Amino acid sequence: MKRSNLNIGIIGIGNIGLQVLKQLTLNSQLNKLFSVESVLVRDKQKYTKIISEDNEFKNEIDNVLEKITDNEDDFFSNNNIDILIELIGGIDPAYRYVKRALESKKHVVTANKDLIATHIEELLQLSKDNSVKLRFEGSVGAGIPIIEVLSDMLKQNQIKKITGIINGTSNYILSSMFENSSDFEDVLKEAQDLGFAESDPTNDVEGFDAKFKINILGSIAFGTRIPLETVYVKGISGVSNKDMNYAKEFGYNIKLLAITEKSSEGIYSNISPALVSLSQPISKVGGNYNAVEILGDLVGNLWIQGEGAGKNSTSSAVLGDLMGIYYRSSDDVNLSGNKENYLSKEEVMIRNYIRLSVEDKYGVLSEISGIFSKNEISIASVIQKDIDNDQDVVDLVIMTHDSKGVNFDIAIDSVSKISSVKEKPVVIRIND
């Protein structure tokens, strides 16, 4: 039986919202399934001007403009809207809009990672209570259908671990540093000039964007909302060209990895730079691409890669969610509500790379080794690098075996207080 068109209400027409509006208005195949009913914006005059000056809308300009409103009550009182698409980002007022839509028995599609990570449990329950769908594929991997793949895997697999590069900006920066021996600040400016990084890049380079994304994936994989405060986060701004070159000598690349895993002891989630062996596929993911590896108990490792940012790839995810609702083909995300034990960095076993700037004199390495030994940390390898200066200072680069996080923190704090150690130690975990 042929289904009737579903009417769409869009909130926000920035880069992604405008692209979605164009596709729903101008794509003849999508026109057969969906009709844009209303578009809510913050400033009607501003967005009327933007649309009027966009040549792609020239044959539909009057039709589109009559649907633009900046009146929230008018928008939500439109009973013809079947699906709300929220594309303004952030938590407020997006949370209020999405909650209002679900309570009004409207399906919701969003690409808002902040909102979903913060309120996933409540919003999923609201969607179930009101017999509507909440879809958010675009919130994690943009064009990568990672949530769809994960949901499908869960039908027959227990997920053990997810490892991913899920921030395109940080991956572009680290890839350029590795390939061109560039400095962090130089590559960041280049990324900003190319539009890969925001003028304020904090969310990307300090790991907060990836934190929201891995939180969503972990919550889905393990069937329980993972508290955001349990996710350890460390960004890439402290990664230097020197560390990248030393990593190469050991046969590693450095990537900002997002990891969430479940063991018999609990769930541990981590965002931080990591040394990744050049033999691992994830070490070769370059540019602004994203990649996710999912470990299931039956399927083993499943690998998915693609563009993780940009208006086209995110729009593709949003439109895919719409199609899933129209054809009733996408699975619901289910959270059990079970309480889990959430592990801190101090409770897990981690292998580390350490770079120390120390005085070039007898006994320094012995003193450092003694501290590590006292704290049950075994050194796997160490190299000494002369620095081209007149201060008799050298770099010691140490690779450890696995050690308990709390032991390592105590040891590195003690090492940093040695008078012969001239700079704060640089620590990067190793992903084997």
Secondary structure as the mmCIF struct_conf table of DSSP 4:
data_model
#
loop_
_struct_conf.conf_type_id
_struct_conf.id
_struct_conf.beg_label_comp_id
_struct_conf.beg_label_asym_id
_struct_conf.beg_label_seq_id
_struct_conf.end_label_comp_id
_struct_conf.end_label_asym_id
_struct_conf.end_label_seq_id
HELX_LH_PP_P HELX_LH_PP_P1 LYS A 2 ASN A 5
STRN STRN1 LEU A 6 ILE A 11
BEND BEND1 GLY A 14 GLY A 14
HELX_RH_AL_P HELX_RH_AL_P1 ASN A 15 LEU A 26
HELX_RH_AL_P HELX_RH_AL_P2 SER A 28 ASN A 31
TURN_TY1_P TURN_TY1_P1 LYS A 32 LEU A 33
STRN STRN2 PHE A 34 LEU A 40
BEND BEND2 ARG A 42 ARG A 42
HELX_RH_AL_P HELX_RH_AL_P3 LYS A 44 SER A 52
TURN_TY1_P TURN_TY1_P2 GLU A 53 GLU A 53
HELX_RH_3T_P HELX_RH_3T_P1 ASN A 55 PHE A 57
TURN_TY1_P TURN_TY1_P3 LYS A 58 GLU A 60
HELX_RH_AL_P HELX_RH_AL_P4 ILE A 61 LEU A 65
TURN_TY1_P TURN_TY1_P4 GLU A 66 LYS A 67
STRN STRN3 ILE A 68 THR A 69
HELX_RH_AL_P HELX_RH_AL_P5 GLU A 72 PHE A 76
TURN_TY1_P TURN_TY1_P5 SER A 77 SER A 77
TURN_TY1_P TURN_TY1_P6 ASN A 79 ASN A 80
STRN STRN4 ILE A 83 GLU A 86
BEND BEND3 ILE A 88 ILE A 88
BEND BEND4 GLY A 90 ILE A 91
TURN_TY1_P TURN_TY1_P7 ASP A 92 PRO A 93
HELX_RH_AL_P HELX_RH_AL_P6 ALA A 94 GLU A 103
TURN_TY1_P TURN_TY1_P8 SER A 104 LYS A 105
STRN STRN5 HIS A 107 THR A 110
HELX_RH_AL_P HELX_RH_AL_P7 LYS A 113 ASP A 129
TURN_TY1_P TURN_TY1_P9 ASN A 130 SER A 131
STRN STRN6 LEU A 134 ARG A 135
HELX_RH_3T_P HELX_RH_3T_P2 GLU A 137 SER A 139
TURN_TY1_P TURN_TY1_P10 VAL A 140 VAL A 140
BEND BEND5 GLY A 141 GLY A 141
TURN_TY1_P TURN_TY1_P11 ALA A 142 GLY A 143
BEND BEND6 ILE A 144 ILE A 144
HELX_RH_AL_P HELX_RH_AL_P8 ILE A 146 MET A 153
TURN_TY1_P TURN_TY1_P12 LEU A 154 GLN A 156
STRN STRN7 ILE A 159 ILE A 165
HELX_RH_AL_P HELX_RH_AL_P9 GLY A 168 ASN A 180
HELX_RH_AL_P HELX_RH_AL_P10 PHE A 184 LEU A 194
TURN_TY1_P TURN_TY1_P13 GLY A 195 GLY A 195
BEND BEND7 PHE A 196 ALA A 197
BEND BEND8 SER A 199 ASP A 200
HELX_RH_AL_P HELX_RH_AL_P11 THR A 202 VAL A 205
TURN_TY1_P TURN_TY1_P14 GLU A 206 GLU A 206
BEND BEND9 GLY A 207 GLY A 207
HELX_RH_AL_P HELX_RH_AL_P12 PHE A 208 PHE A 222
TURN_TY1_P TURN_TY1_P15 GLY A 223 GLY A 223
BEND BEND10 THR A 224 THR A 224
HELX_LH_PP_P HELX_LH_PP_P2 ARG A 225 PRO A 227
HELX_RH_3T_P HELX_RH_3T_P3 LEU A 228 THR A 230
STRN STRN8 VAL A 231 VAL A 233
BEND BEND11 ILE A 236 ILE A 236
TURN_TY1_P TURN_TY1_P16 SER A 237 GLY A 238
HELX_RH_AL_P HELX_RH_AL_P13 ASN A 241 GLU A 249
TURN_TY1_P TURN_TY1_P17 PHE A 250 GLY A 251
STRN STRN9 TYR A 252 SER A 263
TURN_TY1_P TURN_TY1_P18 SER A 264 GLU A 265
STRN STRN10 GLY A 266 SER A 277
TURN_TY1_P TURN_TY1_P19 LEU A 278 SER A 279
BEND BEND12 GLN A 280 GLN A 280
HELX_RH_3T_P HELX_RH_3T_P4 PRO A 281 LYS A 284
TURN_TY1_P TURN_TY1_P20 GLY A 287 ASN A 288
STRN STRN11 TYR A 289 GLY A 296
TURN_TY1_P TURN_TY1_P21 ASP A 297 VAL A 299
STRN STRN12 GLY A 300 GLU A 307
BEND BEND13 ALA A 309 GLY A 310
HELX_RH_AL_P HELX_RH_AL_P14 LYS A 311 TYR A 326
TURN_TY1_P TURN_TY1_P22 TYR A 327 ARG A 328
BEND BEND14 SER A 330 SER A 330
HELX_LH_PP_P HELX_LH_PP_P3 ASP A 331 VAL A 333
STRN STRN13 TYR A 342 TYR A 342
HELX_RH_3T_P HELX_RH_3T_P5 LYS A 345 GLU A 347
BEND BEND15 VAL A 348 VAL A 348
STRN STRN14 MET A 349 GLU A 359
BEND BEND16 LYS A 361 LYS A 361
TURN_TY1_P TURN_TY1_P23 TYR A 362 GLY A 363
HELX_RH_AL_P HELX_RH_AL_P15 VAL A 364 LYS A 374
TURN_TY1_P TURN_TY1_P24 ASN A 375 GLU A 376
STRN STRN15 ILE A 379 ASP A 386
BEND BEND17 ASP A 388 GLN A 391
STRN STRN16 VAL A 393 THR A 400
STRN STRN17 SER A 403 LYS A 404
HELX_RH_AL_P HELX_RH_AL_P16 GLY A 405 SER A 416
TURN_TY1_P TURN_TY1_P25 LYS A 417 LYS A 417
BEND BEND18 ILE A 418 ILE A 418
TURN_TY1_P TURN_TY1_P26 SER A 419 SER A 420
STRN STRN18 VAL A 421 VAL A 421
BEND BEND19 GLU A 423 GLU A 423
HELX_LH_PP_P HELX_LH_PP_P4 LYS A 424 PRO A 425
STRN STRN19 VAL A 426 ASN A 431
#
